[in-house]
């Protein structure tokens, strides 16, 4: 059984029918989009993603000994770079 990391979930079919409605109903909160009752992806609005990436950056700076320990470090670095470029 897969754990949902958010409080709201919609089916892939519902999302494909009207993605704008899903975003509107989410009211800025993250949404899990399910494909065959499993999370296909999480939908985050840009401001929330930016806050998450900034917090990841702060955590890395606060504990540099663990900065390279994350298994997805390259992805995090790429996302942080994209967030910085978007805000510039």
N, CA, C and O atoms as CSV, one atom per row, in Angstrom:
chain,resi,resn,atom,element,x,y,z
A,1,UNK,N,N,0.836,-1.184,0.000
A,1,UNK,CA,C,0.000,0.000,0.000
A,1,UNK,C,C,0.879,1.245,0.000
A,1,UNK,O,O,1.842,1.332,0.762
A,2,UNK,N,N,0.553,2.186,-0.837
A,2,UNK,CA,C,1.327,3.407,-0.978
A,2,UNK,C,C,0.758,4.507,-0.074
A,2,UNK,O,O,-0.457,4.684,0.009
A,3,UNK,N,N,1.635,5.232,0.589
A,3,UNK,CA,C,1.220,6.308,1.476
A,3,UNK,C,C,1.102,7.604,0.686
A,3,UNK,O,O,2.006,7.972,-0.064
A,4,UNK,N,N,-0.022,8.290,0.862
A,4,UNK,CA,C,-0.178,9.610,0.254
A,4,UNK,C,C,0.514,10.634,1.142
A,4,UNK,O,O,0.384,10.592,2.366
A,5,UNK,N,N,1.235,11.535,0.538
A,5,UNK,CA,C,1.958,12.558,1.292
A,5,UNK,C,C,1.180,13.866,1.379
A,5,UNK,O,O,1.677,14.856,1.916
A,6,UNK,N,N,-0.042,13.867,0.848
A,6,UNK,CA,C,-0.881,15.072,0.845
A,6,UNK,C,C,-2.311,14.695,1.226
A,6,UNK,O,O,-2.658,13.515,1.277
A,7,UNK,N,N,-3.131,15.703,1.492
A,7,UNK,CA,C,-4.513,15.457,1.902
A,7,UNK,C,C,-5.492,15.358,0.739
A,7,UNK,O,O,-6.603,14.860,0.920
A,8,UNK,N,N,-5.112,15.816,-0.443
A,8,UNK,CA,C,-6.025,15.820,-1.580
A,8,UNK,C,C,-5.468,14.956,-2.695
A,8,UNK,O,O,-4.279,15.008,-3.012
A,9,UNK,N,N,-6.355,14.156,-3.289
A,9,UNK,CA,C,-5.963,13.309,-4.411
A,9,UNK,C,C,-7.076,13.306,-5.455
A,9,UNK,O,O,-8.259,13.370,-5.120
A,10,UNK,N,N,-6.684,13.233,-6.707
A,10,UNK,CA,C,-7.630,13.116,-7.816
A,10,UNK,C,C,-7.132,12.027,-8.750
A,10,UNK,O,O,-5.944,11.706,-8.768
A,11,UNK,N,N,-8.039,11.469,-9.518
A,11,UNK,CA,C,-7.650,10.456,-10.488
A,11,UNK,C,C,-7.005,11.118,-11.702
A,11,UNK,O,O,-7.210,12.306,-11.955
A,12,UNK,N,N,-6.239,10.356,-12.435
A,12,UNK,CA,C,-5.618,10.858,-13.657
A,12,UNK,C,C,-6.700,11.291,-14.641
A,12,UNK,O,O,-6.552,12.304,-15.325
A,13,UNK,N,N,-7.782,10.528,-14.713
A,13,UNK,CA,C,-8.887,10.874,-15.619
A,13,UNK,C,C,-9.498,12.217,-15.257
A,13,UNK,O,O,-9.754,13.047,-16.128
A,14,UNK,N,N,-9.730,12.426,-13.965
A,14,UNK,CA,C,-10.294,13.694,-13.501
A,14,UNK,C,C,-9.335,14.840,-13.807
A,14,UNK,O,O,-9.760,15.910,-14.242
A,15,UNK,N,N,-8.046,14.618,-13.579
A,15,UNK,CA,C,-7.049,15.649,-13.857
A,15,UNK,C,C,-7.018,15.990,-15.342
A,15,UNK,O,O,-6.978,17.165,-15.707
A,16,UNK,N,N,-7.035,14.969,-16.203
A,16,UNK,CA,C,-6.963,15.210,-17.645
A,16,UNK,C,C,-8.210,15.912,-18.173
A,16,UNK,O,O,-8.131,16.675,-19.136
A,17,UNK,N,N,-9.353,15.660,-17.555
A,17,UNK,CA,C,-10.599,16.311,-18.000
A,17,UNK,C,C,-10.559,17.813,-17.777
A,17,UNK,O,O,-11.008,18.586,-18.624
A,18,UNK,N,N,-10.021,18.225,-16.634
A,18,UNK,CA,C,-10.030,19.653,-16.325
A,18,UNK,C,C,-8.916,20.010,-15.343
A,18,UNK,O,O,-9.181,20.199,-14.156
A,19,UNK,N,N,-7.675,20.105,-15.821
A,19,UNK,CA,C,-6.563,20.426,-14.923
A,19,UNK,C,C,-6.720,21.777,-14.232
A,19,UNK,O,O,-6.302,21.935,-13.085
A,20,UNK,N,N,-7.317,22.752,-14.915
A,20,UNK,CA,C,-7.493,24.075,-14.299
A,20,UNK,C,C,-8.424,23.984,-13.087
A,20,UNK,O,O,-8.198,24.656,-12.081
A,21,UNK,N,N,-9.458,23.164,-13.179
A,21,UNK,CA,C,-10.380,23.000,-12.052
A,21,UNK,C,C,-9.676,22.344,-10.872
A,21,UNK,O,O,-9.911,22.716,-9.723
A,22,UNK,N,N,-8.817,21.376,-11.148
A,22,UNK,CA,C,-8.068,20.714,-10.069
A,22,UNK,C,C,-7.189,21.730,-9.359
A,22,UNK,O,O,-7.135,21.745,-8.129
A,23,UNK,N,N,-6.500,22.580,-10.114
A,23,UNK,CA,C,-5.662,23.625,-9.518
A,23,UNK,C,C,-6.490,24.601,-8.687
A,23,UNK,O,O,-6.102,24.973,-7.579
A,24,UNK,N,N,-7.624,25.007,-9.228
A,24,UNK,CA,C,-8.492,25.947,-8.511
A,24,UNK,C,C,-8.979,25.350,-7.195
A,24,UNK,O,O,-8.953,26.012,-6.157
A,25,UNK,N,N,-9.422,24.104,-7.243
A,25,UNK,CA,C,-9.948,23.442,-6.049
A,25,UNK,C,C,-8.856,23.173,-5.016
A,25,UNK,O,O,-9.140,23.077,-3.823
A,26,UNK,N,N,-7.626,23.053,-5.463
A,26,UNK,CA,C,-6.515,22.782,-4.544
A,26,UNK,C,C,-6.220,23.987,-3.653
A,26,UNK,O,O,-5.692,23.828,-2.553
A,27,UNK,N,N,-6.557,25.182,-4.118
A,27,UNK,CA,C,-6.344,26.411,-3.361
A,27,UNK,C,C,-4.909,26.543,-2.851
A,27,UNK,O,O,-4.678,26.909,-1.699
A,28,UNK,N,N,-3.952,26.238,-3.728
A,28,UNK,CA,C,-2.541,26.403,-3.383
A,28,UNK,C,C,-1.913,25.228,-2.659
A,28,UNK,O,O,-0.705,25.226,-2.423
A,29,UNK,N,N,-2.703,24.238,-2.306
A,29,UNK,CA,C,-2.167,23.064,-1.607
A,29,UNK,C,C,-1.756,22.001,-2.631
A,29,UNK,O,O,-2.273,21.993,-3.749
A,30,UNK,N,N,-0.837,21.110,-2.264
A,30,UNK,CA,C,-0.411,20.061,-3.196
A,30,UNK,C,C,-1.523,19.029,-3.407
A,30,UNK,O,O,-2.372,18.817,-2.541
A,31,UNK,N,N,-1.492,18.397,-4.578
A,31,UNK,CA,C,-2.485,17.388,-4.952
A,31,UNK,C,C,-1.748,16.165,-5.489
A,31,UNK,O,O,-0.809,16.294,-6.275
A,32,UNK,N,N,-2.177,14.983,-5.061
A,32,UNK,CA,C,-1.653,13.744,-5.630
A,32,UNK,C,C,-2.540,13.366,-6.808
A,32,UNK,O,O,-3.765,13.340,-6.683
A,33,UNK,N,N,-1.934,13.077,-7.940
A,33,UNK,CA,C,-2.684,12.618,-9.102
A,33,UNK,C,C,-2.437,11.116,-9.204
A,33,UNK,O,O,-1.304,10.660,-9.359
A,34,UNK,N,N,-3.532,10.363,-9.112
A,34,UNK,CA,C,-3.445,8.905,-9.048
A,34,UNK,C,C,-3.639,8.274,-10.420
A,34,UNK,O,O,-4.496,8.686,-11.202
A,35,UNK,N,N,-2.834,7.281,-10.684
A,35,UNK,CA,C,-2.944,6.479,-11.896
A,35,UNK,C,C,-3.089,5.027,-11.445
A,35,UNK,O,O,-2.151,4.449,-10.896
A,36,UNK,N,N,-4.256,4.442,-11.676
A,36,UNK,CA,C,-4.554,3.082,-11.210
A,36,UNK,C,C,-4.363,2.971,-9.694
A,36,UNK,O,O,-3.765,2.018,-9.195
A,37,UNK,N,N,-4.884,3.966,-8.981
A,37,UNK,CA,C,-4.863,4.018,-7.515
A,37,UNK,C,C,-3.467,4.095,-6.907
A,37,UNK,O,O,-3.282,3.770,-5.735
A,38,UNK,N,N,-2.502,4.514,-7.682
A,38,UNK,CA,C,-1.150,4.758,-7.178
A,38,UNK,C,C,-0.760,6.174,-7.579
A,38,UNK,O,O,-1.192,6.671,-8.619
A,39,UNK,N,N,0.051,6.816,-6.763
A,39,UNK,CA,C,0.462,8.186,-7.069
A,39,UNK,C,C,1.284,8.191,-8.350
A,39,UNK,O,O,2.326,7.543,-8.446
A,40,UNK,N,N,0.790,8.936,-9.331
A,40,UNK,CA,C,1.538,9.129,-10.574
A,40,UNK,C,C,2.488,10.303,-10.438
A,40,UNK,O,O,3.636,10.259,-10.880
A,41,UNK,N,N,1.975,11.358,-9.813
A,41,UNK,CA,C,2.799,12.529,-9.536
A,41,UNK,C,C,2.074,13.425,-8.551
A,41,UNK,O,O,0.880,13.269,-8.296
A,42,UNK,N,N,2.829,14.367,-8.005
A,42,UNK,CA,C,2.265,15.383,-7.126
A,42,UNK,C,C,2.244,16.698,-7.884
A,42,UNK,O,O,3.201,17.049,-8.574
A,43,UNK,N,N,1.160,17.404,-7.750
A,43,UNK,CA,C,0.974,18.689,-8.407
A,43,UNK,C,C,1.194,19.789,-7.375
A,43,UNK,O,O,0.494,19.860,-6.365
A,44,UNK,N,N,2.179,20.646,-7.646
A,44,UNK,CA,C,2.502,21.769,-6.753
A,44,UNK,C,C,2.476,23.047,-7.561
A,44,UNK,O,O,2.986,23.092,-8.680
A,45,UNK,N,N,1.885,24.079,-7.002
A,45,UNK,CA,C,1.938,25.378,-7.658
A,45,UNK,C,C,3.333,25.971,-7.451
A,45,UNK,O,O,3.989,25.652,-6.460
A,46,UNK,N,N,3.797,26.824,-8.365
A,46,UNK,CA,C,5.155,27.371,-8.281
A,46,UNK,C,C,5.527,27.992,-6.942
A,46,UNK,O,O,6.640,27.753,-6.473
A,47,UNK,N,N,4.662,28.779,-6.293
A,47,UNK,CA,C,5.080,29.364,-5.008
A,47,UNK,C,C,5.398,28.305,-3.945
A,47,UNK,O,O,6.342,28.466,-3.171
A,48,UNK,N,N,4.620,27.238,-3.908
A,48,UNK,CA,C,4.872,26.179,-2.930
A,48,UNK,C,C,6.176,25.454,-3.255
A,48,UNK,O,O,6.967,25.168,-2.356
A,49,UNK,N,N,6.403,25.162,-4.510
A,49,UNK,CA,C,7.648,24.506,-4.907
A,49,UNK,C,C,8.843,25.386,-4.547
A,49,UNK,O,O,9.856,24.884,-4.061
A,50,UNK,N,N,8.734,26.679,-4.779
A,50,UNK,CA,C,9.834,27.579,-4.452
A,50,UNK,C,C,10.136,27.560,-2.957
A,50,UNK,O,O,11.300,27.523,-2.559
A,51,UNK,N,N,9.091,27.586,-2.127
A,51,UNK,CA,C,9.289,27.538,-0.677
A,51,UNK,C,C,9.974,26.236,-0.275
A,51,UNK,O,O,10.892,26.245,0.545
A,52,UNK,N,N,9.534,25.121,-0.848
A,52,UNK,CA,C,10.143,23.829,-0.524
A,52,UNK,C,C,11.617,23.787,-0.918
A,52,UNK,O,O,12.457,23.308,-0.157
A,53,UNK,N,N,11.922,24.289,-2.104
A,53,UNK,CA,C,13.316,24.288,-2.561
A,53,UNK,C,C,14.185,25.210,-1.719
A,53,UNK,O,O,15.336,24.888,-1.426
A,54,UNK,N,N,13.637,26.352,-1.332
A,54,UNK,CA,C,14.399,27.257,-0.468
A,54,UNK,C,C,14.673,26.605,0.890
A,54,UNK,O,O,15.765,26.743,1.443
A,55,UNK,N,N,13.686,25.904,1.415
A,55,UNK,CA,C,13.870,25.223,2.700
A,55,UNK,C,C,14.915,24.113,2.576
A,55,UNK,O,O,15.732,23.935,3.479
A,56,UNK,N,N,14.897,23.371,1.477
A,56,UNK,CA,C,15.931,22.358,1.252
A,56,UNK,C,C,17.313,22.994,1.240
A,56,UNK,O,O,18.259,22.461,1.820
A,57,UNK,N,N,17.420,24.137,0.576
A,57,UNK,CA,C,18.701,24.843,0.538
A,57,UNK,C,C,19.154,25.270,1.922
A,57,UNK,O,O,20.331,25.140,2.261
A,58,UNK,N,N,18.223,25.782,2.728
A,58,UNK,CA,C,18.570,26.188,4.098
A,58,UNK,C,C,19.013,24.983,4.923
A,58,UNK,O,O,19.972,25.080,5.688
A,59,UNK,N,N,18.332,23.855,4.779
A,59,UNK,CA,C,18.707,22.657,5.525
A,59,UNK,C,C,20.104,22.177,5.139
A,59,UNK,O,O,20.885,21.756,5.992
A,60,UNK,N,N,20.403,22.246,3.855
A,60,UNK,CA,C,21.733,21.831,3.392
A,60,UNK,C,C,22.801,22.746,3.960
A,60,UNK,O,O,23.869,22.277,4.355
A,61,UNK,N,N,22.533,24.033,4.006
A,61,UNK,CA,C,23.525,24.975,4.535
A,61,UNK,C,C,23.690,24.814,6.039
A,61,UNK,O,O,24.782,25.010,6.570
A,62,UNK,N,N,22.611,24.456,6.725
A,62,UNK,CA,C,22.668,24.297,8.179
A,62,UNK,C,C,23.447,23.058,8.582
A,62,UNK,O,O,24.029,23.023,9.666
A,63,UNK,N,N,23.469,22.042,7.731
A,63,UNK,CA,C,24.146,20.785,8.054
A,63,UNK,C,C,24.970,20.316,6.856
A,63,UNK,O,O,24.602,19.346,6.194
A,64,UNK,N,N,26.085,20.998,6.574
A,64,UNK,CA,C,26.884,20.656,5.390
A,64,UNK,C,C,27.445,19.242,5.429
A,64,UNK,O,O,27.774,18.697,4.375
A,65,UNK,N,N,27.566,18.630,6.594
A,65,UNK,CA,C,28.086,17.258,6.675
A,65,UNK,C,C,27.164,16.280,5.967
A,65,UNK,O,O,27.607,15.233,5.495
A,66,UNK,N,N,25.874,16.621,5.893
A,66,UNK,CA,C,24.917,15.728,5.239
A,66,UNK,C,C,24.498,16.218,3.861
A,66,UNK,O,O,23.601,15.638,3.250
A,67,UNK,N,N,25.124,17.265,3.365
A,67,UNK,CA,C,24.729,17.848,2.086
A,67,UNK,C,C,24.849,16.858,0.937
A,67,UNK,O,O,24.015,16.869,0.031
A,68,UNK,N,N,25.855,16.011,0.952
A,68,UNK,CA,C,26.023,15.058,-0.138
A,68,UNK,C,C,25.434,13.697,0.147
A,68,UNK,O,O,25.561,12.794,-0.680
A,69,UNK,N,N,24.795,13.517,1.287
A,69,UNK,CA,C,24.297,12.206,1.676
A,69,UNK,C,C,22.976,11.839,1.028
A,69,UNK,O,O,22.631,10.659,0.956
A,70,UNK,N,N,22.227,12.832,0.553
A,70,UNK,CA,C,20.911,12.546,-0.031
A,70,UNK,C,C,21.077,11.780,-1.340
A,70,UNK,O,O,21.924,12.139,-2.158
A,71,UNK,N,N,20.272,10.719,-1.554
A,71,UNK,CA,C,20.400,9.927,-2.773
A,71,UNK,C,C,20.026,10.689,-4.026
A,71,UNK,O,O,20.458,10.323,-5.119
A,72,UNK,N,N,19.239,11.735,-3.897
A,72,UNK,CA,C,18.789,12.499,-5.056
A,72,UNK,C,C,19.427,13.883,-5.095
A,72,UNK,O,O,18.802,14.852,-5.526
A,73,UNK,N,N,20.659,13.966,-4.648
A,73,UNK,CA,C,21.326,15.265,-4.516
A,73,UNK,C,C,21.405,16.013,-5.847
A,73,UNK,O,O,21.213,17.228,-5.873
A,74,UNK,N,N,21.681,15.321,-6.941
A,74,UNK,CA,C,21.794,16.005,-8.226
A,74,UNK,C,C,20.458,16.606,-8.643
A,74,UNK,O,O,20.414,17.707,-9.192
A,75,UNK,N,N,19.365,15.884,-8.383
A,75,UNK,CA,C,18.040,16.404,-8.702
A,75,UNK,C,C,17.747,17.644,-7.869
A,75,UNK,O,O,17.238,18.638,-8.387
A,76,UNK,N,N,18.065,17.587,-6.584
A,76,UNK,CA,C,17.839,18.734,-5.705
A,76,UNK,C,C,18.635,19.928,-6.205
A,76,UNK,O,O,18.119,21.044,-6.254
A,77,UNK,N,N,19.893,19.699,-6.575
A,77,UNK,CA,C,20.729,20.794,-7.085
A,77,UNK,C,C,20.125,21.395,-8.343
A,77,UNK,O,O,20.096,22.616,-8.497
A,78,UNK,N,N,19.644,20.553,-9.240
A,78,UNK,CA,C,19.035,21.044,-10.479
A,78,UNK,C,C,17.781,21.861,-10.187
A,78,UNK,O,O,17.563,22.912,-10.790
A,79,UNK,N,N,16.963,21.376,-9.265
A,79,UNK,CA,C,15.750,22.101,-8.909
A,79,UNK,C,C,16.066,23.432,-8.245
A,79,UNK,O,O,15.411,24.437,-8.522
A,80,UNK,N,N,17.059,23.445,-7.377
A,80,UNK,CA,C,17.466,24.703,-6.739
A,80,UNK,C,C,17.970,25.695,-7.771
A,80,UNK,O,O,17.663,26.885,-7.689
A,81,UNK,N,N,18.740,25.220,-8.740
A,81,UNK,CA,C,19.245,26.101,-9.786
A,81,UNK,C,C,18.098,26.674,-10.609
A,81,UNK,O,O,18.103,27.858,-10.945
A,82,UNK,N,N,17.113,25.833,-10.936
A,82,UNK,CA,C,15.965,26.291,-11.708
A,82,UNK,C,C,15.159,27.327,-10.930
A,82,UNK,O,O,14.707,28.321,-11.497
A,83,UNK,N,N,14.983,27.095,-9.644
A,83,UNK,CA,C,14.228,28.032,-8.812
A,83,UNK,C,C,14.943,29.381,-8.740
A,83,UNK,O,O,14.308,30.434,-8.809
A,84,UNK,N,N,16.277,29.340,-8.600
A,84,UNK,CA,C,17.045,30.583,-8.553
A,84,UNK,C,C,16.955,31.330,-9.874
A,84,UNK,O,O,16.805,32.552,-9.892
A,85,UNK,N,N,17.048,30.596,-10.983
A,85,UNK,CA,C,16.974,31.222,-12.303
A,85,UNK,C,C,15.591,31.825,-12.542
A,85,UNK,O,O,15.477,32.896,-13.139
A,86,UNK,N,N,14.546,31.147,-12.082
A,86,UNK,CA,C,13.182,31.641,-12.274
A,86,UNK,C,C,12.915,32.894,-11.457
A,86,UNK,O,O,12.156,33.765,-11.880
A,87,UNK,N,N,13.533,32.985,-10.295
A,87,UNK,CA,C,13.286,34.145,-9.435
A,87,UNK,C,C,14.180,35.331,-9.785
A,87,UNK,O,O,13.968,36.433,-9.278
A,88,UNK,N,N,15.168,35.122,-10.637
A,88,UNK,CA,C,16.092,36.210,-11.006
A,88,UNK,C,C,15.505,37.133,-12.049
A,88,UNK,O,O,16.158,38.092,-12.461
